[in-house]
Amino acid sequence: MLKQVPVRFGQQKKPDDIRNICIIAHVDHGKSTLTDSLISANGLMSAGMAGELRYMDNRPDEQDRGITMKSSGISLFYHKRTPGSDDAQTFMFNVVDSPGHVDFSSEVSAAIRVADGALVVVDAVEGLCVQTEAVLRQAVNEKLALTLFINKIDRLITELDMGPDEIQLQLRKVVQSVNAYLVPLIRAHPDDTVEANDVFDPEKGNVLFGSAIHGWAFSIPSMAEMWARRMGFSAAVLQKVLWGDYSFNKQKKVVKKPGAKTLFETLVLGPIFEIYDSIKSGDTDQIIKITTRLGVKVGSKEFGSAGLTKRVMSRFLPLAMTVFPTLLETVPAANQLSPDRIEHLLGSENVGPDVTGLGHHFARCDPEDPTVVAYAAKLFVHGRDIDLGESVLDRIRKFELRESADYAGDKASADSSERHMAFVRVFSGTLRVGQTLFSTGHHLPEPTEVRVGGLFAMMGKDVVPVQAVPAGLVCGVTGISHAVFKAATLASSPVAPLTPPPVMSFPVIRVAIEPAQAGDAAEVKDVLEKLQRADPTVQVKFEPSGEMVIVASGEVHLGQCLDDVRRAMGMKAVLASDPIVQFRESLAAEATYQEAVLEHEAVSFRIQLGPLDSAAIQTLEKFKARCDALDAPSVFHAGTGTTNPLPDYQGKPVIAVGPQGCGTCVLTSDVPAPAGLVKGFLAATYQGPVCQESMHGVHVHLASFSCDDEEAMTGALVGAFGQAIRRAFMDHRDQGTIRLMEPIYECGVVTSQTHLGGVHTVLAKRRAVVEFEDMLPGTMDFTVRAALPVAESFGFTTELRTRTSGAAMPQLMYRGYKVLDEDPYKKATEDELEEWGEEGFEGLVNTARRYVNSTRRRKGLFVEEVLVEDATKQRTIARKK
């Protein structure tokens, strides 16, 4: 198979025969197992190892944790035979397996961007989960063709002991729940209308049912075709009635509605249920009888052996022989991109009303097109952290030395075992080794010229060198990592970059890292720079003090980043601080404006400071989200010429937005304001007075200003204005309206009724607020959704699994910031002093105060706290006679 890849890549010049799909789902719903079954059909692994090998999980930590962390691709082939002929048409499927854990949503974005269709996998027992909703949002935003795969139907039979009628009811509920969530998503797009093909309908063939772990699957069309031959029915007619409430009259051979047992129960679920039931009972005669009737060959030596269910079911309803034909019908070919998707990729300004410009090249997807356009969705390291065979590494090194030894664009040397490779989709033309292209991105000030060092067909844990990659395919590219920052657009001439994929996860957890040996500091910095380029979500900051900080989207993501850093340094010791959560300083909605006045011989001004209303905050947050998506926030203040997200507020012109030009604080003025005041505003909102965290939802109004010599006072104005803002903010302490904002996770947990109490205990201990709880239909399992503070999430998964004996696995998705409705400067009332006393009141838990003190202590700021309550009780020195 691997030997044929270079030849097939070079010969695959018909975009009609190419399908690019990604597999997306909630964690542990069976994506990697499903991919294993597709891979085994191509002969790259044995069918018996499918589901156990996890072929696409090629990182050691992925295998250890049992979850996918990085999107990885593989090219598979399907031969479609023409009825009545020995001829077969070969189709290439570029399959991208994506993570299901929410911490790696950016990897899902990269997978979705290079694909034209998505196979959405849903557990038949758990149904629609938190991350399923997230990946559906991403797929709809990217305008992909969707196909549903309801997995783990075997659990309904073996674990829940459901009968065929109960299974059909459960499957209907799963389809309905997914559609109920999907339709409003589509309607939310103003240019889209909900059509018949936009929702999942088994009768139309865009829904698959099966068990990836046992290697079987079916669709309504495939079952209709199978039973039509046996019953002498029309396959088209049978397809229309097989999913509904129709039954079959054996005597008259007439389909009627309704009936005691539906056709789906009798013809579809009946044989499956019989196979599982007979193998479970160990009745060899019954197994032989059923398999003979269904035309499944089973050797005599196979009876009683382990894995009999998988062998029988995979021969009766082979998974790949159902999935591949279905995807051929539901996913458009590489040259059949819809105008809406082309416009989404390029942006309306680059397409034109009649699909001109680059849109024309995207629509053609012609390998012979002289205009080459490709998209690098991400960078990844292929080498030291992946267990490649020695022969594969040798091939890569020899190939790159031969093809690109004269090119020093890539910082990594050709003989290095650690290679930065770009994950690229070719939309037009043909990529060739040694080709000169231009890389553009929202992070780059201008196009950068690059030269293709090497091209590789990605085969999961393997890569195979190729000479050329025609339009429509997905490949790996080396030699361009210096010109790719998270993502980039590659073209034969400078073009506007493709629109960035939506940001679904945000970095909220920080750690400061340093090498154990001071001499390794330069190497750590270099590795962090590469990590920031390769990981779409992670942020790396180099503080003026010399501190190096990683900002990750979650605890699992943070651990993966630290593992990558240590592995890239040859497992040298790297020290990391405890995780740090970023808070925000804000004001309660009911706060009134406070005034600060500065009167000096040379300068005087008066400001008013109060809270922003919710509508203005939402407008500014949308602007900030766009800046974050571009990964290059444009600072707005008067005179810069950038787009003003909020032209005026309360009838007063907005002259600056802070912090950092794209936050949720505004500065308005009735008088002209010099640059020094704007800098003071930006500095004050970036580091607030409570614990030097950024301000949120604050309105500063400059009522009056006068200065004798602005140029001479520029530096003094920055400091004076910043101090006035901080003083006015702290004046709200007397009102009790100062608030802290904390980041929040949306927590989803599925567990049994037995362990439900343990789940609630752990959630309550960590200040989580349960928002939804319901029993999964047809099961004894419960799904719980809660709002969990990020600051309380460290160690949450371990504690929850310990408390429930491993029966509960949470999924944490970043939701945003929420006001902690507690005054950090609250003083005791007379009643509280009378009940608790002054020392007793100080001992009461004030969560906001605790967060403020811990943050100030970490930053080396003064903390008002009693270190020794009673000195006489601390004396431990014994008196010696």
GUKOL-791495 format. One record per residue (C-alpha): z, x, y. Coordinates in steps of 0.5 Angstrom, whole numbers, padded with zeros to 4 digits, always signed. Layout:
residues N
ZXY/...
//
This chain:
residues 881
+0000+0000+0000/+0002+0005+0005/-0004+0009+0003/-0009+0003+0005/-0005+0002+0012/-0009+0007+0016/-0016+0005+0013/-0014-0003+0014/-0012-0001+0021/-0018+0002+0023/-0022-0004+0020/-0018-0009+0023/-0023-0011+0028/-0023-0018+0028/-0018-0021+0032/-0019-0028+0028/-0016-0025+0022/-0009-0023+0026/-0003-0026+0026/+0003-0024+0030/+0010-0027+0029/+0017-0026+0030/+0023-0029+0025/+0028-0031+0030/+0035-0035+0028/+0042-0035+0028/+0046-0029+0025/+0047-0030+0017/+0042-0035+0017/+0037-0031+0012/+0032-0027+0017/+0032-0021+0013/+0032-0024+0006/+0026-0028+0008/+0022-0022+0011/+0024-0018+0004/+0021-0024+0000/+0014-0023+0004/+0015-0016+0004/+0015-0016-0004/+0009-0020-0004/+0005-0014-0001/+0008-0010-0007/+0012-0005-0002/+0019-0007-0006/+0020-0011-0013/+0022-0018-0013/+0028-0017-0016/+0031-0013-0010/+0028-0018-0005/+0035-0020-0001/+0039-0014-0003/+0035-0009+0000/+0034-0011+0007/+0028-0007+0008/+0027-0008+0015/+0035-0006+0017/+0033+0002+0017/+0039+0004+0021/+0046+0006+0017/+0050+0001+0021/+0046-0004+0020/+0046-0004+0012/+0054-0002+0013/+0055-0009+0017/+0050-0013+0014/+0047-0015+0020/+0040-0013+0024/+0041-0010+0031/+0034-0007+0032/+0028-0011+0032/+0023-0008+0027/+0016-0009+0025/+0011-0009+0019/+0004-0010+0018/+0003-0015+0012/-0003-0018+0008/-0005-0024+0005/-0012-0026+0001/-0014-0033+0002/-0019-0035-0003/-0025-0039-0002/-0024-0045-0007/-0029-0045-0013/-0031-0037-0011/-0028-0031-0013/-0029-0028-0005/-0022-0028-0001/-0021-0027+0006/-0016-0022+0008/-0011-0023+0014/-0006-0019+0017/+0001-0021+0019/+0005-0017+0024/+0012-0019+0022/+0017-0017+0027/+0024-0018+0024/+0029-0019+0030/+0037-0019+0030/+0041-0026+0030/+0047-0023+0033/+0048-0025+0041/+0049-0018+0043/+0042-0016+0041/+0039-0022+0045/+0034-0017+0049/+0032-0014+0042/+0030-0022+0041/+0026-0022+0048/+0022-0015+0046/+0020-0019+0039/+0018-0025+0042/+0014-0022+0047/+0009-0018+0042/+0008-0024+0038/+0004-0031+0039/+0008-0035+0034/+0016-0035+0032/+0018-0037+0025/+0025-0041+0027/+0030-0040+0021/+0036-0045+0020/+0041-0045+0015/+0041-0052+0011/+0048-0052+0011/+0050-0050+0018/+0044-0053+0022/+0043-0052+0029/+0048-0046+0032/+0049-0043+0038/+0044-0037+0037/+0039-0042+0034/+0039-0045+0041/+0039-0039+0045/+0033-0036+0041/+0029-0043+0042/+0030-0042+0049/+0027-0036+0049/+0021-0038+0045/+0020-0044+0049/+0020-0040+0055/+0015-0035+0052/+0011-0041+0050/+0010-0039+0043/+0008-0043+0037/+0014-0045+0033/+0015-0046+0026/+0021-0048+0023/+0024-0046+0016/+0030-0049+0013/+0033-0044+0009/+0039-0044+0004/+0037-0051+0000/+0040-0048-0006/+0047-0048-0003/+0047-0056-0002/+0046-0056-0010/+0050-0050-0012/+0056-0050-0007/+0056-0057-0004/+0054-0061-0011/+0049-0065-0007/+0044-0070-0011/+0037-0071-0009/+0038-0077-0004/+0044-0073+0000/+0040-0067+0000/+0034-0071+0003/+0039-0074+0008/+0042-0067+0010/+0035-0064+0011/+0033-0070+0016/+0039-0069+0020/+0037-0061+0021/+0030-0063+0023/+0033-0068+0028/+0038-0064+0031/+0033-0058+0032/+0028-0063+0035/+0033-0066+0039/+0035-0059+0042/+0028-0057+0043/+0024-0063+0046/+0029-0063+0053/+0027-0055+0053/+0020-0057+0053/+0020-0062+0058/+0024-0058+0063/+0018-0054+0064/+0014-0057+0070/+0007-0055+0067/+0009-0058+0060/+0008-0064+0057/+0012-0066+0050/+0006-0067+0045/+0006-0069+0038/+0005-0061+0036/+0011-0059+0040/+0016-0062+0036/+0018-0060+0028/+0015-0065+0024/+0014-0064+0016/+0009-0069+0015/+0004-0064+0020/+0006-0058+0016/+0010-0054+0021/+0017-0055+0017/+0018-0051+0011/+0024-0052+0006/+0026-0046+0001/+0031-0041-0001/+0030-0034+0001/+0035-0031-0003/+0032-0034-0009/+0025-0033-0007/+0022-0040-0006/+0019-0045-0001/+0015-0051+0000/+0012-0055+0005/+0010-0062+0005/+0002-0061+0005/+0003-0056-0001/+0007-0061-0005/+0002-0066-0003/-0003-0062-0006/+0000-0060-0012/+0002-0067-0014/-0005-0070-0012/-0008-0066-0017/-0003-0068-0023/-0003-0075-0021/-0010-0076-0019/-0008-0078-0011/-0011-0076-0005/-0008-0070-0002/-0009-0073+0005/-0006-0079+0003/+0000-0076-0001/+0002-0072+0005/+0003-0078+0010/+0008-0081+0005/+0011-0076+0002/+0017-0075+0007/+0018-0082+0009/+0022-0088+0006/+0016-0089+0001/+0017-0090-0007/+0013-0090-0013/+0011-0095-0018/+0010-0092-0024/+0007-0098-0028/+0002-0100-0022/+0001-0093-0019/+0002-0096-0012/+0006-0093-0006/+0010-0098-0003/+0016-0098+0002/+0022-0098+0002/+0025-0097-0005/+0030-0094-0009/+0028-0087-0009/+0023-0084-0005/+0017-0080-0007/+0021-0074-0003/+0027-0075-0008/+0023-0076-0014/+0017-0071-0014/+0020-0065-0009/+0027-0065-0010/+0027-0068-0017/+0024-0062-0021/+0028-0057-0016/+0035-0060-0018/+0033-0060-0025/+0032-0053-0026/+0038-0051-0022/+0042-0056-0026/+0039-0054-0033/+0040-0046-0031/+0047-0048-0029/+0049-0051-0035/+0046-0046-0040/+0042-0051-0044/+0036-0046-0046/+0032-0052-0049/+0032-0056-0043/+0030-0050-0039/+0024-0049-0044/+0022-0056-0043/+0023-0057-0035/+0019-0050-0034/+0014-0052-0039/+0013-0059-0036/+0012-0055-0029/+0007-0050-0032/+0012-0044-0030/+0012-0038-0035/+0019-0035-0038/+0020-0030-0043/+0024-0031-0049/+0028-0025-0046/+0030-0027-0040/+0034-0033-0042/+0041-0032-0041/+0040-0026-0036/+0042-0025-0029/+0037-0027-0024/+0034-0033-0028/+0034-0038-0023/+0031-0033-0018/+0025-0031-0023/+0024-0039-0025/+0024-0041-0018/+0020-0036-0015/+0014-0037-0020/+0015-0045-0019/+0014-0045-0011/+0013-0037-0009/+0015-0036-0002/+0010-0032+0001/+0004-0037-0002/+0007-0042+0002/+0009-0038+0008/+0003-0035+0010/-0002-0041+0009/+0003-0045+0013/+0003-0039+0019/-0005-0039+0019/-0005-0046+0021/+0001-0046+0026/+0000-0039+0029/-0006-0038+0034/-0010-0032+0032/-0009-0026+0037/-0016-0028+0041/-0013-0035+0042/-0008-0034+0047/-0007-0041+0051/-0009-0041+0058/-0001-0042+0060/+0001-0036+0056/-0004-0032+0059/-0001-0034+0066/+0006-0033+0064/+0005-0026+0061/+0001-0024+0067/+0004-0028+0073/-0001-0034+0077/-0003-0029+0082/-0006-0024+0077/-0010-0030+0073/-0014-0034+0078/-0015-0042+0077/-0021-0040+0072/-0018-0035+0068/-0021-0029+0071/-0019-0022+0072/-0014-0019+0067/-0013-0026+0064/-0021-0026+0062/-0019-0019+0058/-0013-0023+0055/-0017-0029+0052/-0023-0025+0049/-0018-0020+0046/-0024-0015+0044/-0023-0009+0041/-0030-0006+0044/-0027-0008+0051/-0027-0002+0056/-0021-0005+0059/-0015-0003+0055/-0009-0007+0056/-0002-0006+0052/+0005-0008+0053/+0011-0003+0051/+0016-0008+0050/+0022-0003+0048/+0023+0004+0046/+0026+0006+0040/+0028+0013+0036/+0025+0014+0030/+0027+0020+0026/+0034+0023+0025/+0038+0016+0025/+0033+0013+0020/+0033+0015+0013/+0026+0017+0012/+0023+0020+0006/+0021+0028+0007/+0014+0027+0006/+0013+0022+0012/+0017+0026+0017/+0012+0032+0015/+0006+0027+0016/+0009+0025+0023/+0010+0032+0025/+0004+0035+0022/+0000+0029+0025/+0003+0030+0032/+0002+0038+0032/-0005+0037+0031/-0006+0031+0036/-0002+0033+0041/+0001+0040+0041/-0003+0041+0048/+0001+0035+0051/+0008+0036+0054/+0009+0030+0057/+0014+0027+0052/+0020+0031+0053/+0022+0031+0045/+0018+0037+0042/+0013+0035+0037/+0017+0039+0031/+0024+0035+0033/+0027+0030+0028/+0028+0025+0033/+0022+0021+0036/+0022+0016+0042/+0017+0011+0040/+0014+0005+0044/+0014-0001+0041/+0007-0004+0043/+0002-0010+0043/-0005-0009+0045/-0008-0014+0048/-0015-0012+0050/-0019-0006+0048/-0017+0000+0043/-0012+0005+0043/-0014+0012+0041/-0010+0018+0040/-0011+0023+0046/-0013+0017+0051/-0011+0017+0058/-0007+0011+0061/-0003+0009+0067/+0004+0006+0066/+0006+0001+0071/+0013-0003+0071/+0018-0006+0076/+0022+0000+0076/+0017+0005+0077/+0015+0006+0085/+0008+0007+0083/+0003+0008+0077/+0004+0014+0072/-0001+0017+0068/+0000+0018+0061/-0003+0021+0055/-0002+0018+0048/+0001+0023+0044/+0001+0019+0037/-0001+0012+0034/+0003+0009+0028/+0003+0003+0024/+0010+0001+0023/+0012-0001+0016/+0019-0002+0017/+0023+0004+0015/+0016+0008+0015/+0011+0010+0020/+0004+0011+0018/+0000+0016+0023/-0007+0012+0025/-0013+0014+0029/-0014+0008+0033/-0011+0001+0034/-0015-0005+0036/-0014-0011+0040/-0009-0016+0037/-0005-0011+0033/+0002-0008+0034/+0004-0001+0033/+0008+0005+0035/+0006+0010+0041/+0009+0017+0042/+0008+0021+0048/+0009+0016+0053/+0017+0015+0053/+0018+0019+0060/+0014+0013+0063/+0017+0007+0060/+0024+0005+0063/+0026-0001+0058/+0019-0004+0058/+0012-0002+0061/+0005-0004+0062/+0000+0000+0059/-0008+0000+0062/-0014+0004+0063/-0013+0003+0070/-0007+0002+0075/-0005-0006+0074/+0000-0010+0076/+0006-0010+0071/+0007-0016+0066/+0012-0021+0068/+0019-0019+0065/+0022-0023+0059/+0028-0027+0061/+0035-0024+0061/+0039-0028+0055/+0045-0023+0055/+0048-0019+0061/+0052-0013+0060/+0059-0014+0062/+0064-0009+0058/+0064-0002+0061/+0067+0004+0058/+0067+0011+0061/+0065+0017+0056/+0066+0024+0056/+0064+0030+0051/+0070+0033+0047/+0067+0040+0049/+0066+0041+0057/+0060+0045+0055/+0056+0039+0052/+0057+0035+0059/+0049+0036+0060/+0047+0034+0053/+0051+0027+0054/+0048+0026+0060/+0041+0027+0058/+0042+0023+0052/+0045+0017+0056/+0039+0017+0060/+0035+0016+0054/+0039+0011+0051/+0038+0007+0058/+0031+0008+0057/+0031+0005+0050/+0036-0001+0050/+0033-0007+0054/+0040-0009+0056/+0045-0003+0057/+0046+0000+0063/+0048+0007+0065/+0052+0009+0071/+0053+0016+0073/+0059+0016+0079/+0060+0020+0084/+0066+0023+0081/+0062+0025+0075/+0064+0020+0071/+0059+0017+0066/+0060+0010+0064/+0056+0005+0059/+0056-0002+0060/+0054-0006+0054/+0053-0014+0053/+0059-0014+0048/+0064-0011+0043/+0058-0010+0037/+0053-0008+0042/+0058-0003+0045/+0060+0000+0038/+0052+0001+0037/+0051+0005+0043/+0057+0009+0042/+0054+0011+0035/+0047+0012+0038/+0050+0017+0043/+0054+0021+0037/+0048+0021+0033/+0043+0023+0038/+0048+0029+0039/+0048+0031+0032/+0055+0027+0031/+0059+0032+0036/+0065+0029+0038/+0065+0024+0044/+0071+0021+0047/+0070+0013+0050/+0076+0010+0054/+0078+0003+0052/+0073-0003+0054/+0073-0005+0061/+0072-0012+0064/+0069-0013+0071/+0072-0018+0075/+0070-0021+0081/+0075-0023+0087/+0074-0030+0090/+0077-0036+0094/+0079-0043+0092/+0074-0048+0094/+0080-0051+0099/+0081-0045+0102/+0080-0045+0110/+0077-0040+0114/+0081-0034+0117/+0080-0030+0123/+0080-0023+0124/+0079-0019+0131/+0078-0012+0133/+0079-0010+0141/+0078-0003+0143/+0076+0000+0149/+0069+0002+0146/+0068-0004+0141/+0071-0011+0140/+0069-0016+0135/+0071-0023+0132/+0070-0025+0125/+0071-0031+0121/+0072-0031+0113/+0072-0037+0108/+0069-0039+0102/+0061-0041+0100/+0060-0048+0098/+0057-0049+0091/+0050-0050+0093/+0049-0044+0097/+0052-0040+0091/+0047-0043+0086/+0042-0041+0090/+0044-0033+0091/+0046-0033+0083/+0038-0035+0082/+0036-0029+0087/+0041-0024+0083/+0038-0026+0076/+0031-0025+0078/+0033-0018+0081/+0037-0017+0075/+0031-0019+0071/+0026-0014+0075/+0032-0008+0074/+0031-0006+0081/+0035-0011+0086/+0032-0011+0093/+0037-0010+0098/+0036-0016+0103/+0039-0015+0110/+0036-0017+0117/+0029-0012+0118/+0028-0010+0111/+0022-0015+0110/+0025-0017+0103/+0025-0024+0101/+0031-0028+0104/+0034-0032+0099/+0038-0036+0104/+0035-0036+0111/+0041-0040+0114/+0048-0042+0112/+0051-0048+0116/+0046-0048+0121/+0047-0040+0122/+0042-0035+0121/+0044-0030+0115/+0043-0023+0116/+0046-0020+0110/+0047-0021+0103/+0052-0017+0099/+0054-0014+0095/+0049-0009+0094/+0044-0014+0097/+0043-0019+0091/+0050-0022+0091/+0054-0028+0092/+0057-0026+0099/+0053-0028+0106/+0054-0025+0113/+0052-0030+0118/+0052-0028+0126/+0051-0032+0133/+0050-0025+0136/+0045-0019+0134/+0049-0014+0129/+0048-0007+0129/+0046-0003+0122/+0053-0001+0122/+0056-0008+0121/+0052-0009+0116/+0054-0003+0112/+0061-0005+0113/+0060-0012+0110/+0056-0009+0104/+0062-0004+0103/+0067-0009+0103/+0064-0014+0099/+0063-0009+0094/+0070-0007+0093/+0075-0012+0095/+0082-0011+0097/+0085-0014+0091/+0083-0009+0086/+0077-0006+0088/+0072-0011+0085/+0066-0014+0088/+0067-0021+0092/+0064-0027+0090/+0062-0033+0094/+0065-0031+0101/+0062-0033+0107/+0063-0028+0113/+0061-0030+0120/+0061-0025+0126/+0063-0030+0132/+0062-0024+0137/+0061-0017+0138/+0060-0012+0144/+0060-0004+0144/+0059+0001+0149/+0055+0006+0145/+0053+0003+0138/+0050+0010+0136/+0056+0014+0137/+0060+0009+0134/+0056+0008+0127/+0061+0011+0122/+0067+0008+0126/+0063+0001+0126/+0062+0001+0118/+0070+0003+0117/+0073-0002+0122/+0068-0008+0120/+0070-0007+0113/+0077-0007+0114/+0077-0013+0118/+0073-0017+0112/+0079-0014+0107/+0084-0016+0112/+0081-0023+0113/+0081-0024+0106/+0088-0022+0104/+0090-0027+0110/+0089-0032+0105/+0094-0030+0101/+0099-0034+0105/+0095-0040+0103/+0095-0039+0096/+0088-0039+0095/+0086-0032+0093/+0083-0032+0086/+0080-0028+0081/+0074-0029+0077/+0073-0027+0070/+0067-0027+0065/+0067-0032+0059/+0064-0032+0053/+0061-0038+0049/+0064-0038+0042/+0061-0041+0036/+0065-0041+0030/+0063-0045+0023/+0069-0045+0018/+0072-0050+0012/+0077-0055+0013/+0082-0051+0010/+0082-0045+0015/+0081-0050+0021/+0088-0049+0023/+0087-0041+0023/+0081-0041+0028/+0085-0046+0033/+0091-0041+0032/+0087-0035+0034/+0083-0039+0040/+0089-0041+0043/+0093-0034+0043/+0087-0031+0047/+0087-0037+0052/+0080-0040+0049/+0079-0047+0051/+0076-0051+0045/+0070-0056+0048/+0067-0058+0042/+0069-0060+0035/+0065-0063+0029/+0064-0064+0022/+0058-0061+0019/+0054-0067+0016/+0054-0067+0009/+0059-0062+0008/+0067-0060+0009/+0065-0055+0014/+0067-0056+0022/+0063-0053+0027/+0068-0051+0033/+0065-0049+0040/+0070-0046+0045/+0070-0042+0052/+0073-0035+0051/+0075-0030+0056/+0071-0023+0055/+0078-0020+0057/+0081-0023+0051/+0075-0022+0046/+0077-0015+0044/+0079-0015+0036/+0077-0022+0036/+0072-0022+0031/+0077-0018+0026/+0083-0022+0028/+0079-0029+0026/+0076-0026+0020/+0083-0023+0018/+0087-0030+0019/+0081-0034+0015/+0081-0029+0010/+0073-0028+0012/+0071-0035+0012/+0070-0035+0019/+0065-0031+0023/+0064-0032+0030/+0058-0032+0035/+0060-0030+0042/+0055-0031+0048/+0055-0029+0055/+0056-0035+0059/+0058-0033+0066/+0064-0032+0071/+0069-0037+0071/+0075-0038+0076/+0081-0036+0073/+0085-0042+0077/+0092-0038+0078/+0094-0035+0084/+0095-0027+0083/+0100-0027+0089/+0104-0034+0087/+0111-0034+0090/+0117-0037+0086/+0119-0044+0089/+0126-0046+0090/+0127-0050+0084/+0124-0044+0080/+0128-0039+0083/+0134-0044+0081/+0132-0044+0074/+0129-0037+0072/+0132-0033+0077/+0128-0028+0081/+0128-0023+0075/+0127-0028+0070/+0121-0031+0074/+0118-0024+0075/+0118-0024+0067/+0114-0030+0067/+0106-0029+0065/+0102-0029+0071/+0095-0028+0067/+0091-0027+0074/+0097-0022+0076/+0097-0018+0070/+0089-0017+0070/+0090-0015+0078/+0096-0010+0076/+0092-0007+0070/+0085-0006+0074/+0089-0003+0080/+0093+0002+0075/+0087+0004+0072/+0083+0005+0078/+0090+0009+0081/+0092+0004+0086/+0099+0002+0088/+0102-0003+0083/+0108-0007+0086/+0112-0007+0079/+0119-0006+0077/+0119+0000+0072/+0127+0000+0071/+0130-0006+0071/+0137-0004+0070/+0138+0004+0071/+0145+0004+0068/+0142+0001+0061/+0137+0006+0061/+0143+0012+0060/+0142+0014+0053/+0146+0021+0054/+0152+0021+0050/+0158+0024+0053/+0161+0031+0049/+0168+0032+0049/
//
